[in-house]
Amino acid sequence: MPESLDAWFSREILLYEDSLVRYLTRTWHHRDDIHDLRQETYVRVYEAAARERPSAPKSFLFATARNLMSDRLRRSRVVSIEARADLDSLNVHIDEISPEHQAIAHEDLRTLLRAFDQLPPRCRQVVWMRRIEDLSQKEVATRLGIGETAVEKQIAKAMRRFADALFGERGLEWIKERAAPKKQLKG
């Protein structure tokens, strides 16, 4: 007797609710939408699973959430004709991402993916858990049976490699610039 869709959904999808919420919170800029995004993601996954159960439920869940955010972002960029006419009359310039900037961003992403693939397995695992699954340093350490200092070192190692891949010789300078404490201006 095949498992019911509700039972499958509870066992395979709801298990990742905390991770999904952390992912949405980290990647979506409108915090008020997080609850709606989560629910709409669940609806899409449930409806798709009613037709055919995905072979990798967790990946399917996060891909669905990512696609949903892309859809919303695309829709938010559509400007009505009336609004455009109003902006044109005000002589306001609307910045768009140029094809050159898009190409550079895609190349940077490919570079980071290559750098990620070249990380040692443990380092790659730590980065994935910290940055993609959004687990705390302590949670990663506990799950992997290593110390929090080891997690910290693996993240630092990966960031150096990513910076080197993106910025070459200037990679270390880039890390130091971001790690240096900001000087407070006296008011």
C-alpha positions as CSV (number, residue, x, y, z in Angstrom):
1,M,0.0,0.0,0.0
2,P,1.6,3.3,-1.1
3,E,2.3,5.9,1.6
4,S,-0.2,8.8,1.7
5,L,0.9,12.2,0.3
6,D,0.4,13.8,3.7
7,A,2.5,11.2,5.5
8,W,5.3,11.6,2.9
9,F,5.1,15.4,3.1
10,S,5.4,15.3,6.9
11,R,8.3,12.8,6.8
12,E,10.3,14.2,3.9
13,I,9.5,17.9,3.8
14,L,8.4,19.3,7.1
15,L,11.6,17.9,8.6
16,Y,13.5,20.8,7.0
17,E,11.2,23.6,8.1
18,D,13.8,25.2,10.4
19,S,16.4,25.1,7.6
20,L,14.0,26.5,5.1
21,V,13.0,29.4,7.3
22,R,16.7,30.2,7.9
23,Y,17.4,30.0,4.2
24,L,14.5,32.3,3.3
25,T,15.4,34.7,6.1
26,R,19.0,34.8,4.9
27,T,18.3,35.3,1.2
28,W,15.0,37.2,1.0
29,H,15.2,41.0,1.7
30,H,11.6,41.5,2.8
31,R,11.3,39.8,6.3
32,D,7.5,40.3,6.3
33,D,7.2,37.9,3.3
34,I,9.0,34.9,4.9
35,H,5.9,33.2,6.3
36,D,4.1,33.6,2.9
37,L,7.2,32.3,1.0
38,R,7.4,29.3,3.3
39,Q,3.7,28.5,2.8
40,E,3.8,29.0,-1.0
41,T,6.9,26.8,-1.2
42,Y,5.0,24.1,0.7
43,V,2.0,24.4,-1.6
44,R,4.2,24.1,-4.7
45,V,6.1,21.1,-3.3
46,Y,2.9,19.4,-2.2
47,E,1.2,19.9,-5.6
48,A,4.2,18.7,-7.5
49,A,4.5,15.6,-5.2
50,A,0.9,14.8,-5.8
51,R,1.8,14.3,-9.5
52,E,5.2,12.6,-8.8
53,R,7.3,12.3,-5.7
54,P,10.7,13.9,-6.1
55,S,13.7,11.6,-5.8
56,A,15.6,14.2,-3.7
57,P,12.9,15.9,-1.5
58,K,15.3,18.3,0.3
59,S,16.9,19.5,-2.9
60,F,13.5,19.8,-4.5
61,L,12.2,21.9,-1.5
62,F,15.1,24.3,-1.6
63,A,15.1,24.6,-5.4
64,T,11.3,25.3,-5.2
65,A,11.9,28.1,-2.6
66,R,14.7,29.5,-4.8
67,N,12.5,29.5,-7.9
68,L,9.7,31.1,-6.0
69,M,12.0,33.9,-4.8
70,S,13.2,34.4,-8.4
71,D,9.6,34.6,-9.6
72,R,8.7,37.2,-7.0
73,L,11.8,39.2,-7.8
74,R,11.1,39.1,-11.5
75,R,7.5,40.2,-10.9
76,S,8.6,43.0,-8.6
77,R,10.8,44.4,-11.4
78,V,7.9,44.7,-13.8
79,V,6.8,48.3,-13.8
80,S,3.4,49.3,-15.0
81,I,3.1,51.5,-18.0
82,E,1.5,54.3,-15.9
83,A,4.2,54.2,-13.3
84,R,6.9,54.2,-16.1
85,A,5.2,57.3,-17.7
86,D,5.2,59.0,-14.3
87,L,8.9,58.3,-13.8
88,D,9.7,59.4,-17.4
89,S,7.9,62.7,-16.7
90,L,10.0,63.2,-13.6
91,N,13.1,62.5,-15.6
92,V,14.1,59.8,-13.2
93,H,16.7,57.2,-14.4
94,I,16.0,53.6,-13.5
95,D,19.1,51.6,-13.1
96,E,19.0,48.1,-14.6
97,I,21.6,45.4,-14.5
98,S,23.6,45.6,-17.7
99,P,24.3,42.5,-19.7
100,E,28.0,43.1,-18.9
101,H,27.3,43.1,-15.1
102,Q,25.2,40.0,-15.5
103,A,28.0,38.2,-17.4
104,I,30.5,39.2,-14.7
105,A,28.2,38.0,-11.9
106,H,27.7,34.6,-13.7
107,E,31.5,34.2,-14.2
108,D,32.1,35.1,-10.5
109,L,29.6,32.5,-9.5
110,R,31.2,29.9,-11.8
111,T,34.6,30.8,-10.3
112,L,33.2,30.3,-6.7
113,L,31.6,27.0,-7.6
114,R,34.9,25.7,-9.0
115,A,36.7,26.9,-5.9
116,F,34.0,25.2,-3.7
117,D,34.5,22.0,-5.6
118,Q,38.2,22.1,-5.1
119,L,37.9,22.5,-1.3
120,P,38.9,19.4,0.8
121,P,35.9,17.3,1.6
122,R,35.7,18.3,5.3
123,C,36.1,22.0,4.5
124,R,33.4,21.8,1.8
125,Q,31.1,20.0,4.2
126,V,31.6,22.7,6.9
127,V,31.0,25.5,4.4
128,W,27.8,23.8,3.1
129,M,26.4,23.4,6.6
130,R,27.3,26.9,7.8
131,R,26.4,28.9,4.6
132,I,23.8,26.9,2.8
133,E,22.0,25.0,5.6
134,D,22.6,28.1,7.9
135,L,23.6,26.0,10.9
136,S,25.3,27.7,13.8
137,Q,29.0,27.0,14.4
138,K,28.1,24.9,17.4
139,E,25.5,22.8,15.5
140,V,28.1,22.1,12.7
141,A,30.7,21.1,15.3
142,T,28.3,18.8,17.1
143,R,27.0,17.1,13.9
144,L,30.6,16.6,12.6
145,G,32.0,15.6,16.0
146,I,34.7,18.4,15.8
147,G,35.4,21.4,17.9
148,E,34.0,24.9,17.2
149,T,37.6,26.1,16.6
150,A,38.0,23.5,13.8
151,V,34.7,24.8,12.2
152,E,36.1,28.3,12.4
153,K,39.4,27.3,10.8
154,Q,37.6,25.5,8.0
155,I,35.4,28.5,7.2
156,A,38.5,30.8,7.2
157,K,40.3,28.4,4.9
158,A,37.4,28.4,2.5
159,M,37.0,32.2,2.6
160,R,40.7,32.6,1.7
161,R,40.4,30.2,-1.2
162,F,37.2,32.0,-2.4
163,A,38.9,35.4,-2.1
164,D,42.0,34.1,-4.0
165,A,39.8,32.6,-6.7
166,L,37.9,35.9,-7.2
167,F,40.6,38.4,-6.5
168,G,43.9,36.6,-7.2
169,E,46.8,38.1,-5.3
170,R,44.5,40.8,-3.9
171,G,42.3,38.1,-2.2
172,L,44.1,38.3,1.2
173,E,43.9,42.1,1.2
174,W,40.2,41.9,0.5
175,I,39.7,39.6,3.5
176,K,41.7,41.9,5.8
177,E,39.7,44.9,4.6
178,R,36.5,43.3,5.6
179,A,37.8,41.8,8.9
180,A,39.4,45.1,10.1
181,P,37.2,46.9,12.7
182,K,35.6,50.0,11.4
183,K,36.8,53.2,12.9
184,Q,34.0,55.1,14.7
185,L,33.5,58.7,13.6
186,K,33.4,61.2,16.5
187,G,30.2,63.2,16.4
